[in-house]
């Protein structure tokens, strides 16, 4: 069962990841607002919602915790992943992951990915600021997930300032899958944005095509790809991003800042 939700007047902005350590506060500035769009996109998300807090778990990763370095009256550390699915699907070789990080005494965290044999395939330091934020974690192009294999990912807060041992975490399991022929046909039918006379992309066509992509991925229950596309909305349309989060049970973080991850590979 899925919960149909509609996002009017969404627009998309492509977010780029810097491989070097950077300050997350420098990434929160607002961008110019593009022209309003006169269409809607309907997306079916799991009824159970995503990222449920307080001790739930799936696929070996805790979904929501309040570590010792986070005040108990705050929204807990949590993932933006469907509660109804123990394994997320993605077509991407190096997908994105999303976590909500509350205000914390921890100055850093760790983003780590393991293969299905428990071998560590990626580890990166995450520099944190003191602002509660939704943080995007991105696997670099140098790391490629294999098709059909399950990978366990975790985000850890380093709360012990003396030992620097990451001791509080959230996470989940993701599996890279091939796109079915039916899904591929639907994606190929989308009109690609065209160049304008001055060499730029036509914003209306670009936003429309990307949001239709999100709808197609949602119909296929490929939530990681869906959320990744929709995360690109909020820089131009914060209200639309907030509406989306509210629709599947994350209204408490719907208006929190959104930042790219600030990582440095270890």
N, C-alpha and C positions, 0 to 999 in steps of 0.2 A: 504494500500500500504506500502511496506517496501523497504528499500534501501539495496541491497545485498552488503556486504563488505567482503573482504577476508584478513585474517591475516596469512601471511606465517611465519613458524618457531616459533610458539608460544611455551612457556614453562610455567609451573605452579610452584608456591611456596606457600605452605600453610602458612597463616598468623595467629598468635595467639594473642588473646586479653588478656592483663593483667588487672585484676579488680581494681588495685590500681592506684592512680594518679602517672603519670610518665611524664618525659619530652619528648615532641614529637621530639625534635632534636636528641634524642638518638636512634630513630628508623629509621633514614634515611640512614644508612650505606648500601652500596651495597653488595650483596651476590655474591658468585662465579657463573660464567656462566656455565650452563650445556651444554651437547653436542647439536649441531644443529639438528633439526628434519626435515625430508624430507616430510612433509605433510602440508596441508592447511585446514583451517576451514572457511566455509562461514556462515555468520550470517546476518539475516535480521533485521535491526533496523528501527524505524519509520523515515519517510522522514523528518518530522518536526524537528528532532533533539531532544536534551535533554537540560534541565537546562537553558532555554532561559532567559537572563537577562532583567533588566529594567522593573519591575512592572508587569510582567505577573503573573497569579495565577491559581491554580487548587486545588480543594478539600480543600479550606480553608487555603492553605499555599502559601505564596509569593515565587515565583521561583527565583527572582534575585533582589537584592537591593544594593544600595551604602549607608550604614549608615553614620551618622555624624562622626564616628570615623574611617572611611575609606576615603582616598583621592578620589576625583572625577575622577582623571585620571587613576585609577586602574580598573582592571577587577572586576566586582561586586561579592559579596557573592551570591552563587547560588548552586542549587541542581543538581545532576547527575541523573535525572529521565526523562523519555520520555515525551516530550511536548504534544504528541498526545493523551495521556491517562490520564484521571482525577483520576483514581484509579489504582495503581500498584497491580499486583498479585504476590504472593509468596507461595511456599509450606512450607517454613521454619517457625517453631514456634517462633524463635527468630532471625529475619532477620537482615541484615546489611543495613546501609544507607550511602550515600556518599554526601559530600558537598565540594565545593571549598571555602576556606576561604582566602581572600586577606590579604595583610599586614594591620594590624589594631592596633590602640592604645588600644583596648580591650585586657586585659590579660586573659580573660576567656569567656566562653559561657555556654549555657545550652542546653542539649538534652532532649526533653520531648515528651512523647507519651500519647495520650488520647484515650479512647475507644469511641464507637459510641454514648454513652450517655454523653460524655464530662467529664467523670471521668479520673483523671490522674492515669495512670498505671505505669509510670516510669519517673524518673527525675534524671539526672546526671549532675554534673559539668564537663566542658571540659576545661582543661588547654591549652592555646594557646601559641605558640611562635611568633616571629615577621617575620617568613618566610611564604610567600604565598604558600599554600599547598592544595592538595586534601586530605580530612580527612575522614577516615572510622569510622562511628559510629555503635556500635554493641549493640544489646539488649542482656543482660546476659541470661544464661540458666535458671535462676530463674524466668524470665518473659516469659510466653507462650501465644502467640496470639491465640485466639479462631478461629476455622474454620468458614468461612462465614461472619465474622464480619469485619467492616471497622474500621481502626484506623488512627487517625490523628497524624502525627509526625511533630515536629518543631525543628529547631536549631536556637538558639538566641545568638546574640552577646551582651555582657554586656558592653555597651558603656558609661553609666553614672557611672564614677568611684566613685562618692560620694555616690549615693544611691544604687549602685549595682543592679539596676532594669534592667533586660534584656529587651531592647526596640527595637531591630531590629531582624527580623527573616526571615527564608525561611523554606519550608517544603512541605508536601503533604499528600496523603492518601494511605494507603496500606491495602490489604485484603488477608488474608491467605485462600488458597483454597486447596482442595484435588486434588491430581494428578489423572488425568483420566486414565482409564485402558490402552488406547492406548499409552499415555505418559509413563506409568509405564512399559509397555512391551518394549518400545524403550530403556529405561534406563537399564532394566535388561539384554538386549542383549549386552550391552557394556562389553568388557573384563576388568575385574578388574586387576590392577597391581599385578604382582607376586613377591614374595620374591626372592632376588638373593642368591647366594651361601653363601655370608657373612652376610645374614640376612636383608639387606636393600631392599627397593623397587626398581624395575627396572624403572629408570627415564623416558625412552622413552614411556613405556606402561602407566605410571602414567599420564604424560602430555597429551598423546593422548586421554586417557579415559576422563580426565577432560574437555578437549576442545570439545570433542564430546558431553559431557553433556551440555556445554554452547550452542552448536548448537541446541540441542534438545529443550532446554528451550526457545531459541530465536524463533524457529519455532512455539512454543506454546504461544508466546508473553508474556512470564513470564520474564519481563525485569529485575526485581530485582534479581532473581536467576542468570540470564545471566551475568549481570554486576558484581555481587559478585564473580563469578568464574573468570571472565576476570580481575578483580582487582588483583587477585593473580598472574597474568602474569608479571606485571611490575617490580617486584623485580629482576627477572632473565632477562627479555627482555624489558627494558624501551622503545626501539624503537617500539616494537609491541604495547605496551600500547599507545604510542603517535599516532601511525597509527590508532588505534581504535577510540580514541577521535576525531581525525581529521576527520574521516569518517562520524561522525554524528554531526559535527558542533561545536566541542569544541577545535579547534586547538589552541586557545589562552591559554588554560591551559594544553595542551598536554604534555608539558615538565616540568610542575611544580612538585615539590616533592610530594611524597605520604606517608602519615603517618597513623598509627593506632590511633584511638581516645584515648585520655588521660583523662579518666573519673573517677569520684568517685561518687558513688550513694549517693543521698541526703536522 
